[in-house]
Amino acid sequence: MPHSQTSAPRDSQVGGVRLARGASPWLLPTVATAAVSLLRARRSGVAKAVAVPATALAAGMLWFFRDPEREIATGRVISPADGVVQSIMPWKDGRTRVAIFMSPLNVHVNRAPLSGTVASVEHIPGGFVPAFNKESENNERVVWHFDTELGDIEMIQIAGAVARRIVPYIPQGTKVEQGDRIGLIRFGSRVDIYLPEGVEVAVEVGQKTVAGVTRIDRD
């Protein structure tokens, strides 16, 4: 059976590359500048000087905002983000927090770690400390709660030093399938997921994760 992707339709495609929903405000002006400068480069020295960096920036934006299809893995909890496991920390209430750092080179579309219903989506304003810094817990963030077969699952999207906007794709009350696209963090950032008490962590600090593919918990 095809996996559901109705929760977050994509913006568009460029040259066969699927682009993340929410990319347009950054991508369109960059691509337009590159296209105009390339067209005028033969007749204008200024345009020629602009064309090279503008084209490189546009190519970088296309790479950053890519949104590839994934073959969604099986398992109770799968990674919501591409990146590297930054820390695994037992929490006072018995849960375990797994923090995944996302560099600008990673895909920045986040996915639902389990099937269930979005119980709440809360945007919390804050700073923009680098996401690998402990003080980044006070950064701008979006806190998600999912009502799942394991109970309440909390996931937090945290903005980094460059990221200035978190774009949730779906509202409270939405039913999601495991691996559905749920939101985008523009540029470097972090995603935390809290595993319920009694759920054993299957990943290690320093391990790379792939959203929708890497299993986070162990049987």
NUPADREN-345850 format. One record per residue (C-alpha): residue in three letters; x, y, z. Coordinates in steps of 0.1 Angstrom, whole numbers, always signed. Layout:
% NUPADREN-345850
+------+-------+-------+-------+
! rest !    px !    py !    pz !
+------+-------+-------+-------+
!  Ala !     X !     Y !     Z !
...
+------+-------+-------+-------+
***
This chain:
% NUPADREN-345850
+------+-------+-------+-------+
! rest !    px !    py !    pz !
+------+-------+-------+-------+
!  Met !    +0 !    +0 !    +0 !
!  Pro !   +14 !   +34 !    -9 !
!  His !   +26 !   +55 !   +21 !
!  Ser !    +5 !   +85 !   +29 !
!  Gln !   +20 !  +119 !   +21 !
!  Thr !   -11 !  +140 !   +22 !
!  Ser !    -1 !  +159 !   +53 !
!  Ala !   +24 !  +181 !   +35 !
!  Pro !   +23 !  +187 !    -3 !
!  Arg !   +55 !  +199 !   -19 !
!  Asp !   +60 !  +233 !   -33 !
!  Ser !   +74 !  +223 !   -67 !
!  Gln !  +101 !  +206 !   -86 !
!  Val !  +131 !  +221 !  -104 !
!  Gly !  +150 !  +199 !  -128 !
!  Gly !  +135 !  +168 !  -113 !
!  Val !  +145 !  +178 !   -77 !
!  Arg !  +115 !  +178 !   -53 !
!  Leu !  +115 !  +209 !   -32 !
!  Ala !  +103 !  +214 !    +4 !
!  Arg !   +71 !  +232 !   +11 !
!  Gly !   +80 !  +265 !   +26 !
!  Ala !  +111 !  +270 !    +4 !
!  Ser !   +97 !  +296 !   -19 !
!  Pro !  +104 !  +329 !    +1 !
!  Trp !  +141 !  +320 !    +1 !
!  Leu !  +144 !  +301 !   -32 !
!  Leu !  +125 !  +321 !   -57 !
!  Pro !  +144 !  +355 !   -53 !
!  Thr !  +177 !  +336 !   -54 !
!  Val !  +169 !  +317 !   -85 !
!  Ala !  +154 !  +348 !  -102 !
!  Thr !  +186 !  +368 !   -95 !
!  Ala !  +207 !  +340 !  -109 !
!  Ala !  +186 !  +337 !  -140 !
!  Val !  +185 !  +375 !  -147 !
!  Ser !  +223 !  +379 !  -142 !
!  Leu !  +230 !  +350 !  -165 !
!  Leu !  +208 !  +365 !  -192 !
!  Arg !  +226 !  +398 !  -190 !
!  Ala !  +261 !  +385 !  -185 !
!  Arg !  +271 !  +388 !  -221 !
!  Arg !  +263 !  +425 !  -223 !
!  Ser !  +272 !  +437 !  -188 !
!  Gly !  +303 !  +433 !  -167 !
!  Val !  +284 !  +439 !  -135 !
!  Ala !  +259 !  +411 !  -144 !
!  Lys !  +288 !  +388 !  -152 !
!  Ala !  +303 !  +394 !  -118 !
!  Val !  +270 !  +388 !  -101 !
!  Ala !  +262 !  +357 !  -122 !
!  Val !  +288 !  +333 !  -107 !
!  Pro !  +280 !  +338 !   -70 !
!  Ala !  +243 !  +341 !   -76 !
!  Thr !  +242 !  +308 !   -96 !
!  Ala !  +263 !  +291 !   -69 !
!  Leu !  +239 !  +304 !   -42 !
!  Ala !  +208 !  +293 !   -62 !
!  Ala !  +224 !  +258 !   -66 !
!  Gly !  +230 !  +257 !   -28 !
!  Met !  +194 !  +267 !   -21 !
!  Leu !  +181 !  +240 !   -44 !
!  Trp !  +203 !  +214 !   -26 !
!  Phe !  +193 !  +227 !    +9 !
!  Phe !  +155 !  +227 !    +2 !
!  Arg !  +155 !  +193 !   -15 !
!  Asp !  +127 !  +169 !    -3 !
!  Pro !  +135 !  +134 !   -14 !
!  Glu !  +110 !  +106 !   -13 !
!  Arg !  +118 !   +79 !   +13 !
!  Glu !  +109 !   +43 !   +18 !
!  Ile !   +95 !   +45 !   +53 !
!  Ala !  +110 !   +20 !   +77 !
!  Thr !   +91 !    -3 !  +101 !
!  Gly !   +94 !    +0 !  +139 !
!  Arg !   +77 !   +17 !  +168 !
!  Val !   +97 !   +50 !  +166 !
!  Ile !  +116 !   +62 !  +136 !
!  Ser !  +138 !   +93 !  +133 !
!  Pro !  +120 !  +126 !  +127 !
!  Ala !  +151 !  +142 !  +112 !
!  Asp !  +182 !  +138 !   +91 !
!  Gly !  +214 !  +145 !  +111 !
!  Val !  +237 !  +132 !  +138 !
!  Val !  +226 !  +121 !  +173 !
!  Gln !  +240 !  +149 !  +195 !
!  Ser !  +230 !  +136 !  +229 !
!  Ile !  +209 !  +109 !  +247 !
!  Met !  +197 !  +121 !  +281 !
!  Pro !  +175 !  +104 !  +307 !
!  Trp !  +148 !  +129 !  +318 !
!  Lys !  +134 !  +134 !  +353 !
!  Asp !  +100 !  +120 !  +344 !
!  Gly !  +114 !   +87 !  +332 !
!  Arg !  +115 !   +96 !  +295 !
!  Thr !  +147 !   +97 !  +274 !
!  Arg !  +155 !  +126 !  +252 !
!  Val !  +173 !  +119 !  +219 !
!  Ala !  +187 !  +152 !  +203 !
!  Ile !  +195 !  +152 !  +166 !
!  Phe !  +217 !  +179 !  +152 !
!  Met !  +209 !  +190 !  +116 !
!  Ser !  +237 !  +207 !   +97 !
!  Pro !  +229 !  +229 !   +66 !
!  Leu !  +239 !  +199 !   +44 !
!  Asn !  +211 !  +177 !   +57 !
!  Val !  +175 !  +175 !   +44 !
!  His !  +156 !  +198 !   +67 !
!  Val !  +121 !  +184 !   +62 !
!  Asn !  +110 !  +166 !   +94 !
!  Arg !   +87 !  +136 !   +96 !
!  Ala !   +63 !  +120 !  +121 !
!  Pro !   +81 !   +95 !  +143 !
!  Leu !   +50 !   +75 !  +149 !
!  Ser !   +14 !   +72 !  +135 !
!  Gly !   -12 !   +90 !  +155 !
!  Thr !   -29 !  +123 !  +160 !
!  Val !   -13 !  +157 !  +165 !
!  Ala !   -25 !  +166 !  +200 !
!  Ser !    -9 !  +201 !  +200 !
!  Val !   +15 !  +223 !  +180 !
!  Glu !   +30 !  +252 !  +200 !
!  His !   +53 !  +279 !  +186 !
!  Ile !   +76 !  +294 !  +214 !
!  Pro !   +97 !  +325 !  +205 !
!  Gly !  +133 !  +326 !  +216 !
!  Gly !  +169 !  +332 !  +206 !
!  Phe !  +191 !  +318 !  +179 !
!  Val !  +221 !  +303 !  +196 !
!  Pro !  +239 !  +276 !  +175 !
!  Ala !  +218 !  +244 !  +178 !
!  Phe !  +247 !  +223 !  +191 !
!  Asn !  +250 !  +247 !  +221 !
!  Lys !  +233 !  +237 !  +254 !
!  Glu !  +217 !  +272 !  +256 !
!  Ser !  +199 !  +264 !  +223 !
!  Glu !  +171 !  +250 !  +245 !
!  Asn !  +160 !  +286 !  +249 !
!  Asn !  +159 !  +291 !  +211 !
!  Glu !  +128 !  +297 !  +190 !
!  Arg !  +111 !  +263 !  +188 !
!  Val !   +79 !  +244 !  +179 !
!  Val !   +68 !  +218 !  +204 !
!  Trp !   +47 !  +189 !  +191 !
!  His !   +27 !  +164 !  +210 !
!  Phe !   +15 !  +132 !  +192 !
!  Asp !   -12 !  +110 !  +206 !
!  Thr !    +1 !   +75 !  +197 !
!  Glu !    -2 !   +38 !  +206 !
!  Leu !   +28 !   +45 !  +230 !
!  Gly !    +9 !   +74 !  +246 !
!  Asp !   +20 !  +110 !  +244 !
!  Ile !   +52 !  +115 !  +223 !
!  Glu !   +68 !  +149 !  +225 !
!  Met !   +90 !  +163 !  +196 !
!  Ile !  +106 !  +197 !  +195 !
!  Gln !  +120 !  +215 !  +164 !
!  Ile !  +147 !  +240 !  +175 !
!  Ala !  +159 !  +269 !  +154 !
!  Gly !  +197 !  +274 !  +151 !
!  Ala !  +220 !  +304 !  +146 !
!  Val !  +211 !  +306 !  +109 !
!  Ala !  +175 !  +292 !  +110 !
!  Arg !  +150 !  +320 !  +115 !
!  Arg !  +118 !  +302 !  +108 !
!  Ile !  +102 !  +269 !  +116 !
!  Val !   +74 !  +260 !   +92 !
!  Pro !   +49 !  +235 !  +106 !
!  Tyr !   +30 !  +218 !   +78 !
!  Ile !    +0 !  +205 !   +97 !
!  Pro !   -23 !  +218 !  +125 !
!  Gln !   -35 !  +203 !  +158 !
!  Gly !   -60 !  +175 !  +153 !
!  Thr !   -44 !  +161 !  +121 !
!  Lys !   -40 !  +124 !  +118 !
!  Val !    -6 !  +113 !  +106 !
!  Glu !   +10 !   +81 !   +94 !
!  Gln !   +45 !   +73 !  +105 !
!  Gly !   +70 !   +91 !   +82 !
!  Asp !   +46 !  +117 !   +70 !
!  Arg !   +62 !  +151 !   +64 !
!  Ile !   +52 !  +175 !   +93 !
!  Gly !   +74 !  +205 !   +90 !
!  Leu !  +105 !  +223 !   +79 !
!  Ile !  +133 !  +241 !   +97 !
!  Arg !  +152 !  +265 !   +75 !
!  Phe !  +190 !  +260 !   +77 !
!  Gly !  +210 !  +245 !  +106 !
!  Ser !  +189 !  +233 !  +136 !
!  Arg !  +180 !  +205 !  +160 !
!  Val !  +152 !  +181 !  +166 !
!  Asp !  +146 !  +165 !  +200 !
!  Ile !  +123 !  +135 !  +205 !
!  Tyr !  +113 !  +121 !  +240 !
!  Leu !  +109 !   +84 !  +242 !
!  Pro !   +84 !   +71 !  +269 !
!  Glu !   +96 !   +54 !  +300 !
!  Gly !  +105 !   +18 !  +293 !
!  Val !  +114 !   +23 !  +257 !
!  Glu !  +150 !   +15 !  +250 !
!  Val !  +171 !   +37 !  +227 !
!  Ala !  +186 !   +19 !  +196 !
!  Val !  +209 !   +48 !  +184 !
!  Glu !  +242 !   +61 !  +198 !
!  Val !  +257 !   +95 !  +202 !
!  Gly !  +275 !  +104 !  +169 !
!  Gln !  +253 !   +81 !  +148 !
!  Lys !  +239 !   +95 !  +116 !
!  Thr !  +201 !   +94 !  +112 !
!  Val !  +178 !   +96 !   +82 !
!  Ala !  +142 !  +109 !   +87 !
!  Gly !  +117 !   +82 !   +82 !
!  Val !  +144 !   +55 !   +78 !
!  Thr !  +165 !   +52 !  +110 !
!  Arg !  +148 !   +34 !  +139 !
!  Ile !  +152 !   +52 !  +172 !
!  Asp !  +139 !   +25 !  +196 !
!  Arg !  +147 !   -11 !  +203 !
!  Asp !  +124 !   -41 !  +208 !
+------+-------+-------+-------+
***
